């Protein structure tokens, strides 16, 4: 899919530096002149490799420009004279100057209020007033997202160029799917955490998504939130490595029924999903068949008209333990009493392990112990040693890497298994290693469950060394960006 990289800086020198650096990295580059302290035009590269769009958005359309309308229009006039390929002009503006044939116009409208009752009516003011009509609508629910996507399909049958965007986190799927539903490009930002508009994809993530058309097999991670999931980077690289047709996207949802109703009637080729919190139990309602040792699933596969559910977390948790020592008859302490701890405790008990759980909330820990018929303790009071310690809490994960769920003095185990995969070696694992314990990183479980999902969808059992390599590379990039 074609990409338009949005660049927004408060100083002209910084914007110029970005223009020079990113030229050729995307088919289109949009310079957001309204973000500048003093709006002026950066110089375009002499033999430019990207097409350039000048945007100077007023406050009424969600922009930052604080000057007069006359000044703003003057900046767009300068952009035309400077050789910009495109200018973005709001729907309610009549340009007081002629546009040469070498400059094209995007007519844009942004709706930040209530979701429109009639999208076609709202779109009419853009038709025939530019080369591309752009409508951006604020999305506050999955129901609104599916209405927008359904409407986009109908518009894609029209020959006119149009860009339709669902703004906000819950509108993000429209940014992935827009190019296969008729949009000539999708807007992206430089990197994660640098979004100019909520829900924008990063340049690198968008480049990894290979959407060839409506028949492209589509996969995605369903959850809320899903912004920090590594699954898109992992699965898109695996699809490319094994030369499989398909694309994997983020699907932040707040309503499973609305989404599956849409998928049922959609012309797009949705083939499978990863499922994360908070939907691992609720999504079982949408399965025609299900294979899971616990009352939750993390994987969906579509076979003709049926959805088949599976749980790869269970086997993925056990895989790194097998061969380390005999599980049956051993003992384990599990830190945590949430959904992850449920999977861990269930898996260990099925292997004949005597399990004790420990938490910080006495009521939650007690209730968990009763439900799963295991003994329990509070983490500060934990004195029992065991063959295995499993950390199923988020304590110690990035960016709070200095934290640990246990004091070093409490670590008295043969093996310590931390399900956190970022960082690869947590403080808990470092201290356990210093005390002579065997250690297992959460990367091993994440690699196993991701590989199992990929095999379910494609029939290919990916090389585990490759899977781990990809995960570590992505984590390394994230750490480098944060420094």
C-alpha positions in Angstrom: 0.0 0.0 0.0 1.1 3.6 -0.6 2.1 5.6 2.4 2.1 9.3 3.2 4.5 10.2 6.0 3.3 13.1 8.1 6.2 15.3 9.4 5.4 17.9 12.2 8.0 20.0 14.0 7.9 23.3 15.9 11.0 24.7 14.2 11.8 25.1 10.5 15.3 23.7 10.9 14.0 20.5 12.5 11.4 20.1 9.8 14.0 20.7 7.1 16.2 18.1 8.6 13.3 15.6 8.6 12.4 16.4 5.0 16.0 15.8 3.9 16.3 12.6 5.8 12.9 11.0 4.9 12.8 11.9 1.2 12.2 8.6 -0.6 11.2 6.7 2.5 7.5 7.0 1.6 5.7 7.7 -1.7 4.2 10.9 -0.2 5.4 13.3 2.5 3.1 15.7 4.2 4.6 18.7 5.9 2.4 20.0 8.7 3.2 23.7 8.5 0.6 24.6 11.2 2.9 23.0 13.8 5.7 25.4 13.2 6.3 28.3 15.7 6.6 30.6 12.6 5.0 28.9 9.6 7.5 28.9 6.7 8.2 26.4 4.0 11.1 23.9 4.1 13.1 23.6 0.9 12.2 20.6 -1.1 15.0 18.2 -2.2 16.4 19.1 -5.7 15.8 15.6 -7.2 13.1 14.5 -4.8 12.1 10.9 -4.5 8.8 11.6 -2.7 5.7 13.6 -3.7 5.2 16.5 -1.2 1.9 17.7 0.4 1.7 21.1 2.1 -0.9 21.2 5.0 -1.5 24.2 7.2 -4.5 23.1 9.2 -6.7 25.7 11.1 -8.0 25.1 14.6 -11.6 24.5 13.4 -10.4 21.4 11.6 -8.2 20.1 14.4 -5.0 22.0 13.4 -2.6 24.3 15.2 -2.5 27.4 13.0 -3.1 30.5 15.1 -2.8 33.2 12.5 -5.4 34.8 10.3 -7.1 33.0 7.4 -5.5 35.4 5.0 -2.0 34.4 6.3 -2.8 30.7 6.1 -4.0 30.9 2.5 -0.9 32.9 1.7 1.3 30.0 3.0 -0.6 27.6 0.7 0.0 30.0 -2.2 3.7 30.0 -1.4 3.7 26.2 -1.3 2.2 26.1 -4.8 4.9 28.5 -6.0 7.6 26.5 -4.3 6.7 23.4 -6.3 4.7 21.3 -3.8 2.9 18.5 -5.6 -0.2 18.8 -3.5 -1.9 21.2 -1.1 -4.5 20.2 1.4 -7.4 22.5 1.4 -10.4 22.4 3.9 -13.8 21.8 2.5 -15.1 25.3 3.5 -12.3 27.2 1.7 -12.5 28.9 -1.7 -9.0 29.5 -2.9 -8.5 33.1 -4.1 -5.7 32.2 -6.6 -5.3 29.9 -9.6 -3.8 26.5 -9.2 -1.4 25.3 -11.9 -1.9 21.9 -13.5 1.2 20.7 -11.8 -0.3 21.1 -8.4 -3.1 18.8 -7.1 -5.6 19.4 -4.4 -6.8 17.4 -1.5 -10.2 18.6 -0.2 -10.4 17.5 3.4 -13.0 17.5 6.2 -12.6 16.4 9.8 -15.6 15.6 12.0 -14.7 15.5 15.7 -18.2 15.5 17.2 -20.8 12.9 17.1 -20.6 10.1 14.5 -22.6 11.2 11.4 -26.0 9.7 10.9 -25.5 10.0 7.1 -21.8 9.7 6.0 -22.7 10.1 2.3 -24.4 13.5 3.1 -21.4 14.7 5.0 -19.1 13.6 2.1 -21.0 15.5 -0.6 -19.3 18.9 0.2 -16.0 17.4 -0.9 -17.1 15.9 -4.2 -15.8 17.6 -7.4 -13.7 20.2 -5.5 -10.3 18.6 -5.7 -8.3 15.7 -7.0 -8.8 13.7 -3.8 -11.6 14.0 -1.3 -10.5 13.2 2.3 -13.0 12.6 5.1 -11.8 11.9 8.7 -14.4 10.9 11.3 -13.8 10.5 15.0 -14.4 6.9 16.1 -15.5 6.2 19.7 -16.7 2.6 19.4 -16.3 -0.6 17.3 -19.9 -0.2 16.2 -19.0 3.2 14.6 -15.8 1.6 13.1 -17.8 -1.1 11.4 -20.4 1.4 10.0 -17.5 3.4 8.6 -15.8 0.3 7.0 -19.1 -0.8 5.5 -19.7 2.6 4.0 -16.1 2.6 2.7 -16.7 -0.6 0.7 -19.6 1.1 -1.1 -17.6 4.2 -1.9 -14.7 2.1 -3.2 -16.9 1.1 -6.2 -16.8 4.7 -7.3 -13.9 5.7 -9.6 -13.2 9.0 -7.7 -10.1 9.1 -5.5 -11.1 9.4 -1.8 -9.4 8.9 1.5 -11.6 7.8 4.4 -10.1 7.7 7.9 -11.4 6.7 11.3 -9.7 8.9 13.8 -8.7 7.7 17.3 -7.4 4.4 18.6 -10.6 2.5 17.9 -10.5 3.9 14.3 -7.1 2.5 13.6 -8.2 -0.5 11.6 -9.5 1.9 8.9 -6.0 3.2 8.4 -4.8 -0.4 7.6 -7.8 -1.3 5.5 -8.3 2.0 3.7 -5.9 1.3 0.8 -7.8 -1.9 -0.1 -11.1 -0.1 0.2 -10.3 2.6 -2.3 -8.0 5.1 -0.5 -4.9 6.0 -2.7 -2.7 6.1 0.4 -2.7 5.9 4.2 -1.1 8.5 6.6 1.7 7.3 8.9 4.0 8.8 11.5 7.8 8.6 11.8 7.7 6.1 14.7 5.5 4.7 17.5 4.9 7.4 20.1 5.3 10.2 17.5 1.7 10.1 16.2 0.4 13.4 14.8 -3.1 12.0 15.0 -4.3 9.3 17.4 -4.3 5.9 15.7 -1.6 6.7 13.1 0.6 3.7 12.2 4.3 4.0 12.3 6.2 4.1 9.0 8.0 0.9 9.7 4.9 -1.0 10.8 3.0 0.1 7.7 5.8 -1.0 5.5 5.7 -4.5 7.0 2.0 -4.8 6.1 1.5 -6.2 2.6 -2.0 -5.6 1.5 -2.4 -6.5 -2.2 -6.2 -6.3 -2.4 -9.5 -7.4 -1.0 -8.6 -11.1 -1.3 -5.4 -10.7 0.7 -5.6 -13.1 3.8 -6.0 -10.9 6.8 -4.9 -11.7 10.4 -4.8 -9.5 13.4 -4.6 -9.1 17.2 -7.9 -8.5 18.9 -7.8 -6.8 22.3 -7.9 -3.5 24.1 -5.3 -2.1 24.2 -3.1 -3.6 21.5 -0.7 -0.7 20.9 2.2 -2.4 22.5 1.7 -5.9 21.0 4.8 -7.3 19.2 2.6 -9.7 17.2 2.2 -7.4 14.1 6.0 -7.1 13.8 6.5 -10.9 14.4 3.8 -12.2 12.1 4.3 -9.8 9.2 8.0 -10.7 9.1 7.2 -14.4 9.3 4.6 -14.0 6.4 7.3 -12.3 4.3 10.1 -14.8 5.2 8.0 -17.8 4.3 6.6 -16.0 1.2 3.0 -16.3 2.4 0.3 -14.0 1.1 -1.3 -12.1 4.0 -1.1 -9.2 6.3 -1.4 -8.9 10.1 -2.9 -5.8 11.7 -3.9 -4.3 15.1 -7.6 -4.5 16.0 -8.3 -2.5 19.1 -12.0 -3.3 19.8 -14.6 -2.6 22.5 -17.4 -4.8 21.1 -16.9 -8.3 19.8 -20.5 -8.7 18.5 -20.2 -5.6 16.4 -16.9 -6.7 14.9 -18.0 -10.3 14.1 -21.3 -9.0 12.6 -19.2 -6.9 10.3 -16.8 -9.7 9.4 -19.7 -12.0 8.5 -20.9 -9.6 5.8 -17.5 -8.1 4.8 -15.9 -8.6 1.4 -12.5 -8.7 3.0 -10.7 -12.0 3.6 -10.4 -12.3 7.4 -8.7 -15.6 8.1 -7.5 -15.6 11.7 -6.9 -13.7 14.9 -4.7 -13.6 18.0 -6.7 -12.7 21.0 -5.5 -10.9 24.1 -7.0 -9.2 27.1 -9.8 -8.5 27.9 -11.4 -10.9 25.3 -9.8 -14.3 25.9 -12.9 -15.7 27.5 -15.6 -13.7 25.9 -14.5 -14.5 22.4 -15.3 -18.2 22.9 -19.0 -17.2 22.3 -18.1 -16.7 18.6 -16.4 -20.0 18.1 -18.2 -22.8 16.2 -15.6 -25.2 17.6 -13.0 -24.9 20.3 -10.0 -26.8 21.5 -8.6 -25.5 24.8 -7.6 -27.1 28.1 -8.8 -24.0 29.9 -11.9 -21.7 29.6 -10.1 -19.2 27.4 -8.6 -19.0 24.0 -5.9 -16.8 22.3 -6.2 -18.0 18.7 -9.0 -18.0 16.1 -8.8 -19.7 12.7 -11.5 -19.3 10.0 -12.3 -22.4 8.0 -14.9 -21.7 5.4 -17.9 -20.3 7.4 -16.7 -21.5 10.8 -14.4 -20.0 13.5 -12.2 -22.5 15.3 -10.7 -21.5 18.7 -7.5 -22.7 20.2 -5.2 -21.9 23.1 -1.5 -21.8 22.3 -0.6 -20.2 25.6 -1.0 -23.5 27.6 1.5 -25.5 25.5 3.8 -22.5 25.0 4.2 -22.0 28.7 5.1 -25.7 29.2 7.5 -26.0 26.2 10.5 -24.2 27.8 10.2 -26.4 30.9 10.2 -29.7 29.2 13.6 -31.3 29.3 14.7 -29.0 32.1 13.5 -31.4 34.9 10.7 -33.8 35.6 7.5 -31.8 36.2 5.4 -34.6 37.7 5.8 -34.7 41.5 7.6 -31.4 41.6 6.6 -28.1 43.3 6.0 -24.6 42.1 5.1 -21.1 43.3 3.2 -18.9 41.0 3.2 -15.1 41.5 0.0 -13.4 40.5 -3.7 -14.2 40.4 -4.9 -12.8 37.0 -5.7 -14.4 33.7 -2.1 -15.4 32.9 -1.7 -17.0 36.3 -4.8 -19.1 35.6 -3.2 -20.5 32.5 0.0 -21.3 34.3 -1.6 -22.9 37.3 -3.9 -25.0 35.1 -1.0 -26.2 33.0 1.2 -27.1 36.0 -1.5 -29.0 37.8 -2.2 -31.0 34.7 1.4 -32.1 34.7 1.2 -33.3 38.3 2.9 -30.3 39.9 2.0 -29.2 43.4 1.2 -25.5 43.1 1.1 -22.6 45.5 0.1 -19.1 44.4 1.2 -15.8 45.9 -0.4 -12.3 45.5 -0.5 -8.9 47.1 -4.3 -8.7 47.6 -5.3 -11.2 50.3 -8.9 -11.4 49.1 -8.0 -12.0 45.4 -5.3 -14.5 46.4 -7.7 -16.4 48.7 -10.4 -16.5 46.1 -8.0 -17.7 43.4 -6.7 -20.4 45.7 -10.3 -21.7 46.3 -11.2 -21.7 42.7 -8.1 -23.6 41.6 -7.8 -25.7 44.7 -4.2 -24.5 45.6 -2.7 -23.1 48.7 -1.9 -19.4 48.7 0.2 -16.7 50.4 0.9 -13.0 50.3 4.1 -12.2 48.4 5.8 -10.3 51.3 5.1 -13.4 53.5 6.4 -15.9 51.0 9.0 -18.2 52.6 8.4 -21.5 50.9 11.1 -22.7 48.5 10.1 -24.9 45.5 11.5 -26.4 42.4 10.0 -23.7 40.2 9.1 -20.0 40.6 6.9 -18.5 37.9 6.3 -14.7 37.7 2.9 -14.2 36.2 2.7 -10.5 37.2 3.8 -7.4 35.2 6.2 -6.3 37.9 9.6 -5.7 36.3 8.5 -5.2 32.7 9.6 -2.3 30.5 9.8 0.6 31.4 9.8 -0.3 35.1 12.8 -2.5 34.7 14.3 -1.7 38.2 11.4 -3.4 39.9 11.1 -7.1 41.0 8.2 -8.9 42.5 10.5 -10.5 45.1 13.3 -9.4 47.3 16.6 -11.2 46.5 16.5 -12.9 49.9 13.2 -14.6 48.9 14.7 -16.3 45.9 15.3 -20.0 46.8 14.3 -22.1 43.8 15.9 -24.5 41.3 14.3 -22.7 38.4 12.9 -19.2 37.9 10.6 -18.5 35.0 9.6 -14.9 34.3 6.8 -14.6 31.7 7.8 -11.0 31.0 9.6 -10.8 27.6 10.6 -7.1 27.7 13.3 -6.9 28.9 14.6 -10.4 28.1 16.4 -10.7 31.4 14.4 -9.0 34.2 15.8 -7.9 37.5 14.2 -11.1 39.0 16.0 -13.3 36.5 19.4 -11.5 37.0 19.2 -11.9 40.8 18.1 -15.6 40.4 21.0 -16.2 38.1 23.4 -14.7 40.6 22.1 -17.1 43.2 22.7 -20.1 41.0 19.1 -20.7 39.8 18.3 -21.9 36.3 16.4 -19.1 34.5 13.8 -19.0 31.7 12.8 -15.8 29.9 9.3 -15.0 28.8 10.7 -14.6 25.2 10.6 -18.4 25.0 6.9 -18.6 25.8 6.1 -15.7 23.5 8.0 -17.3 20.7 6.3 -20.7 21.2 2.8 -19.3 21.3 3.4 -17.0 18.3 4.9 -19.9 16.3 2.0 -22.1 17.1 -0.5 -19.5 15.9 1.4 -19.1 12.7 1.3 -22.8 12.1 -2.4 -22.9 12.8 -3.0 -20.2 10.1 -0.5 -21.2 7.4 0.4 -24.8 8.1 4.0 -23.8 8.4 5.9 -24.6 11.6 8.4 -21.7 11.8 12.0 -22.1 12.9 12.1 -21.1 16.6 15.5 -19.5 16.3 14.1 -17.2 13.6 11.0 -16.4 15.8 13.2 -15.5 18.7 15.6 -13.5 16.5 12.7 -11.4 15.2 11.4 -10.8 18.7 14.8 -9.8 20.1 15.4 -7.4 17.1 12.1 -5.7 17.7 12.7 -5.3 21.4 16.2 -4.0 20.7 14.8 -1.4 18.4 12.2 -0.3 21.0 14.9 0.0 23.7 17.2 2.0 21.3 14.3 4.4 20.6 13.7 5.0 24.3 17.3 5.9 25.2 
